[in-house]
Amino acid sequence: MAASPSQSVSTWFEGRNVFVTGGSGFMGKVLIYKLLVSCPNLGNIFMLVRKKKDVDPQTRLLHMLQQEPFKSIKEKSPEKVKKLILVPGDTTMDGLALSTADKERLIKEVSVVFHMAANVKFDLTLKDAVRINTQGTMNVLKLAKQMTSLDSFVHVSTAYCHCHEPVLEERNYPVSVQPEVMIDTVNNLNEDVLVSMTPKLLEGQPNTYAFSKALSEDLVQRSGLPAAVARPSIVLASLKEPAPGWVENLNGPTGLMIGAGKGVIRTMLCNDKYFFNIVPCDIAINGIIAMAWKVGIEKPQEPIYMNVTNGAENPITWRSAIEMGKIHARNHPFSGILWYPGGSNTNSVAYHWIRVILFHLIPAYLLDGVIMLSGNKPFLVRVQQKVNAGIKIVHYYTTKEWKFRNDRMKELNQQLSSSDKEEFFMDIAAVSWNEFLLTYLLGIRKFTLKDDPSTLPRARQVMNYMYYADRFVKIAMALLLAWFVYSCMNMTRELAIAPFDVNEI
């Protein structure tokens, strides 16, 4: 049956216990925040946390609760935070490395699972990508199949895991190799052999991340669970919650925006006529929560697939986004900019790398030389190497275009009650991209770079200085080029009219 608005989303979650993997990540934090705030009668949220860089799970959770967005909840409604229960474990380990007590409790009490744990880096080795993303999903599914009261399992994938398709529909896509076979392969072959085999194994996939997520979807498809697969496109900062512009990492466009806003990135390989398929983080999370509600009510025999993407109803091109971003970056500059934000993009690989040499590498080497002469440690060449590596990794996505069907997302929004449409806002057609990109930039400034609002007047002054410095350098370079061309032409003319004497040879 179709989901009915007769039972609201928050009402359906009443008394239900939730298990979340990947809760310490960017989207995971927004998911947990939204459940705590908008589902007041929710049961417990069991959060799987692994040991990371010698920091134990308990310390990681305490650190997370001391920061936003949970700091505010803890101060205003401490009883809500008490619903967040730590479960030490690791998705890559058999049985998730759970204690016997934790495993028994999860099996007995959990009725909703949100599997969000993943490594989203595009340059992972095949072994790491499959182990973390695919084997991790298999291990979570094994636990979910033992849960006696499971009503809904939501797997968070990516809209870009079947990039060989020009039109990406909301359905299951077959994979070229069984996930179990690939897991066995990466666990039994040495790294050198796997590296040599990777291009062939990917079979057209752009990177190991997309490949491993496609394999993960296949596991969910064959799980037999009441499940959904959510496929977000490029997730940016929040539109509204937990705060307008909330973002905490440098992944994807955030790193590019910081690099461009600080004047470090002067060129990017991109076809700016193509659509830039972005979705605010809270809209994606609201859609994911609503999917759990839909699965719980409809109890589908096979997984429901939903592209959490922007469709034809509210398109934005790369060109529009870049131009809007430039304007906002100049009006609300970051602190510590290295040069005036400028540059442009091109879809010519040769022209792009010429510009990389001229506007990225040469200035970096020159300025690092000045920095060394002043007795300080050079850093710009190292920064540019990272920037260029990052641009190279993402250019596959900035030079291609896909059409994403998002009918199920629009249909799901219509199935919500009027109050749920407001509480779990997911109408991407209503988003003003210009306003959102300004919110995004201000969020980067506040939450990621920790630039206090009081620094804005000074940052604008520096921006004005950089503007005139940029113009001066451009004029000087133009004059130098004109002089060089004139000198060459004059020398050629003099050689052409000079008398030729064979005795001078």
Long-range contacts (C-beta under 8 A, 24 or more apart in sequence): 1-297, 1-298, 2-298, 2-415, 3-293, 3-294, 3-297, 3-298, 3-412, 3-415, 4-297, 4-415, 5-415, 5-416, 5-417, 5-420, 7-297, 8-417, 8-419, 8-420, 9-38, 9-39, 9-289, 9-290, 9-293, 9-416, 9-420, 9-423, 9-424, 10-38, 10-39, 10-40, 10-41, 10-42, 10-420, 10-423, 12-293, 12-296, 12-297, 13-39, 13-41, 13-42, 13-112, 13-293, 14-39, 14-41, 14-42, 15-41, 15-42, 15-43, 16-42, 16-43, 16-111, 16-112, 16-151, 17-43, 17-44, 17-45, 17-46, 17-109, 17-110, 17-111, 17-112, 18-42, 18-43, 18-44, 18-45, 18-46, 18-110, 18-111, 18-112, 18-113, 18-114, 19-45, 19-46, 19-48, 19-87, 19-106, 19-110, 19-112, 19-113, 19-114, 20-45, 20-46, 20-47, 20-48, 20-113, 20-114, 20-116, 21-48, 21-91, 21-113, 21-114, 21-115, 21-116, 21-117, 21-136, 21-140, 22-48, 22-115, 22-116, 22-117, 22-118, 22-156, 23-47, 23-48, 23-49, 23-116, 24-49, 24-60, 24-61, 24-64, 25-116, 25-117, 26-235, 26-247, 26-248, 26-249, 26-251, 26-281, 27-116, 27-156, 27-232, 27-235, 27-281, 27-284, 27-285, 28-116, 28-117, 29-64, 29-69, 29-70, 29-242, 29-248, 30-69, 30-238, 30-241, 30-242, 30-246, 30-281, 30-282, 30-285, 31-114, 31-116, 31-285, 31-288, 31-289, 32-70, 32-84, 33-69, 33-70, 33-73, 33-241, 33-242, 34-241, 34-242, 34-282, 34-285, 34-286, 34-289, 34-424, 35-289, 36-73, 36-80, 36-81, 36-83, 36-84, 37-73, 37-80, 37-241, 37-242, 38-289, 38-423, 38-424, 40-80, 42-83, 43-83, 43-109, 44-83, 44-84, 44-85, 44-109, 45-83, 45-84, 45-85, 46-85, 46-87, 46-105, 46-106, 46-109, 46-110, 47-84, 47-85, 47-86, 47-87, 48-87, 48-88, 48-89, 48-90, 48-91, 48-96, 48-117, 49-86, 49-87, 49-88, 49-89, 50-88, 50-89, 50-90, 50-91, 50-97, 51-88, 51-90, 56-88, 57-86, 57-88, 57-89, 58-86, 58-88, 61-86, 68-242, 68-243, 68-246, 68-447, 69-242, 69-243, 69-246, 72-242, 91-117, 91-132, 91-136, 91-137, 91-139, 91-140, 92-131, 92-132, 92-135, 92-136, 92-139, 93-139, 94-139, 95-139, 95-142, 95-143, 96-139, 96-140, 96-143, 98-143, 103-143, 106-143, 106-147, 107-143, 107-146, 107-147, 107-148, 108-148, 108-149, 109-149, 110-147, 110-149, 110-150, 111-147, 111-149, 111-150, 111-151, 111-152, 111-296, 112-150, 112-151, 112-152, 112-153, 112-154, 112-292, 112-296, 113-140, 113-144, 113-147, 113-150, 113-152, 113-153, 113-154, 114-154, 114-156, 114-288, 114-292, 115-140, 115-153, 115-154, 115-155, 115-156, 116-156, 118-156, 118-213, 119-209, 120-158, 120-209, 120-251, 121-209, 122-206, 122-207, 122-208, 122-209, 122-393, 122-394, 123-207, 123-208, 123-393, 124-207, 124-208, 124-209, 125-191, 125-194, 125-195, 125-198, 125-208, 126-186, 126-194, 126-195, 126-197, 126-198, 126-201, 126-208, 126-211, 127-186, 127-191, 127-194, 128-208, 129-208, 129-209, 129-211, 129-212, 130-182, 130-183, 130-186, 130-208, 130-211, 130-212, 130-215, 131-183, 131-186, 131-187, 132-212, 133-209, 133-212, 133-213, 133-215, 133-216, 134-179, 134-182, 134-183, 134-212, 134-215, 134-216, 134-219, 135-183, 137-216, 137-219, 137-220, 138-179, 138-180, 138-183, 138-219, 141-219, 141-220, 141-223, 141-225, 144-223, 144-225, 145-223, 145-224, 145-225, 150-225, 150-226, 151-226, 151-295, 151-296, 151-299, 152-226, 152-227, 152-228, 152-292, 152-293, 152-295, 152-296, 153-220, 153-223, 153-225, 153-226, 153-227, 153-228, 153-295, 154-227, 154-228, 154-229, 154-230, 154-288, 154-291, 154-292, 154-295, 155-216, 155-217, 155-220, 155-227, 155-228, 155-229, 155-230, 155-303, 156-230, 156-232, 156-288, 157-213, 157-216, 157-217, 157-229, 157-230, 157-231, 158-209, 158-210, 158-213, 158-231, 158-232, 158-233, 159-231, 159-232, 159-233, 159-277, 159-307, 159-308, 159-309, 159-402, 159-404, 160-206, 160-210, 160-233, 160-397, 160-402, 161-205, 161-210, 161-211, 161-213, 161-214, 161-217, 161-231, 162-210, 162-214, 163-204, 163-205, 163-206, 163-210, 163-396, 163-400, 163-402, 164-204, 164-205, 165-402, 166-402, 166-403, 167-402, 167-403, 167-405, 168-231, 168-307, 168-402, 168-403, 168-404, 168-405, 169-307, 169-405, 170-231, 170-305, 170-306, 170-307, 170-405, 170-406, 170-407, 170-408, 171-305, 172-217, 172-218, 172-221, 172-302, 172-303, 172-305, 173-214, 173-217, 174-218, 175-214, 175-215, 175-217, 175-218, 176-203, 177-201, 177-215, 178-218, 179-215, 179-216, 179-218, 179-219, 182-215, 206-396, 206-397, 207-393, 207-396, 220-303, 221-302, 221-303, 223-303, 225-303, 226-295, 226-296, 226-299, 226-300, 227-295, 227-300, 227-303, 227-304, 228-291, 228-292, 228-294, 228-295, 228-300, 228-303, 228-304, 228-305, 228-306, 229-303, 229-304, 229-305, 229-306, 230-284, 230-287, 230-288, 230-291, 230-306, 230-308, 231-305, 231-306, 231-307, 231-308, 231-309, 232-279, 232-284, 232-308, 232-309, 233-277, 233-278, 233-279, 233-307, 233-308, 233-309, 233-310, 233-404, 234-276, 234-277, 234-278, 234-279, 234-397, 235-278, 235-279, 235-280, 235-281, 235-284, 236-278, 236-279, 236-280, 236-281, 236-436, 236-440, 237-280, 237-281, 237-439, 237-440, 237-443, 237-444, 237-447, 238-280, 238-281, 238-282, 238-443, 239-280, 239-281, 239-282, 239-283, 239-425, 239-431, 239-436, 239-439, 240-282, 240-425, 241-282, 242-282, 243-443, 243-447, 244-439, 244-442, 244-443, 245-439, 245-440, 245-441, 245-442, 245-443, 245-444, 245-446, 245-447, 246-281, 246-443, 246-447, 247-281, 247-440, 247-443, 247-444, 247-447, 247-448, 248-447, 248-448, 249-448, 250-448, 252-394, 253-278, 254-444, 254-448, 255-390, 256-390, 256-391, 256-394, 257-325, 257-329, 257-440, 257-441, 257-444, 258-334, 258-444, 258-448, 258-449, 259-387, 259-390, 260-325, 260-326, 260-329, 260-341, 260-343, 261-325, 261-329, 261-333, 261-334, 261-337, 261-341, 261-441, 261-444, 262-334, 262-336, 262-337, 262-338, 262-339, 262-341, 263-337, 263-338, 263-339, 263-340, 263-341, 263-342, 263-466, 264-338, 264-339, 264-360, 264-383, 264-384, 264-387, 265-343, 265-360, 265-387, 265-391, 266-342, 266-343, 266-355, 266-359, 266-360, 267-343, 267-344, 267-345, 267-346, 267-352, 267-355, 267-356, 267-359, 267-360, 268-343, 268-345, 268-346, 268-352, 268-391, 268-395, 268-398, 269-345, 269-346, 269-347, 269-349, 269-352, 269-391, 269-395, 269-398, 269-399, 270-318, 270-322, 270-345, 270-346, 270-347, 270-395, 270-398, 270-399, 271-318, 271-347, 271-398, 271-399, 271-400, 271-401, 272-317, 272-318, 272-319, 272-322, 272-345, 272-347, 273-317, 273-318, 273-319, 274-317, 274-318, 274-398, 274-399, 274-400, 274-401, 275-310, 275-315, 275-316, 275-317, 275-318, 275-401, 276-316, 276-317, 276-318, 276-320, 276-321, 277-309, 277-310, 277-402, 277-404, 278-310, 278-316, 278-321, 279-308, 279-309, 279-310, 279-428, 280-428, 280-431, 280-436, 282-425, 283-308, 283-425, 283-426, 283-428, 283-431, 284-308, 286-424, 286-425, 286-426, 287-409, 287-412, 287-426, 289-424, 290-412, 290-413, 290-416, 290-420, 290-424, 290-426, 291-412, 294-412, 294-415, 304-408, 305-408, 306-406, 306-408, 306-409, 306-412, 307-404, 307-405, 307-406, 307-408, 307-409, 308-406, 308-409, 309-404, 309-406, 309-409, 310-404, 310-406, 310-428, 311-404, 311-405, 311-406, 311-409, 311-410, 311-428, 313-410, 313-428, 313-429, 314-428, 314-429, 314-430, 314-431, 314-433, 316-433, 318-345, 318-398, 320-433, 321-433, 321-437, 324-433, 324-434, 324-437, 324-438, 325-437, 325-441, 328-437, 328-438, 328-441, 329-441, 330-463, 332-438, 332-441, 332-442, 332-445, 332-456, 333-456, 333-459, 333-460, 333-462, 333-463, 334-444, 334-445, 334-449, 334-451, 334-459, 335-449, 335-451, 335-455, 335-458, 335-459, 335-462, 337-459, 337-462, 337-463, 337-466, 338-380, 339-466, 339-469, 339-470, 340-463, 340-466, 340-467, 340-469, 340-470, 342-470, 345-398, 347-399, 356-388, 360-384, 360-387, 360-388, 361-388
